[in-house]
Amino acid sequence: MFNKNDSLQLKEFVALEEKQYYLSTIEMEVRHSWQKDHERICVYETMVFAAPQGEIDYHSSLYHCRYRTKEEAIAGHQRVREELPRIIFTCKSCSNKLGN
């Protein structure tokens, strides 16, 4: 069974131009499959959420990316942190979700 204590959890607030965003990379068990041999399949996912006044809007992610391995996820989290200004300010979908 999936043990949350052993899972990857990278979470942080990032400020850009006086706005806050929440960057989260986690390990999660995939439960989309009903096949017995797929009982313990995990994926890693980075998501970015708007977080005005520190209130995270979990219902509308601005960006997401999935990875196959923990190492890819750790590197991906760092990459997203470094590229967050480009992601937020040039992504048309992000702009629409933020009401810009």
Buried (B, 14 or more C-beta within 10 A) or exposed (E): EBEEEEBBEBEEEBEEEEEBBBBBBBBBBEEEEEEEEEEEBBBBBBBBBBBEEEEBBEEEBBBEBBBEEBEBBBEBBEEBBEEBEEBBEEBEEBEEBBEE
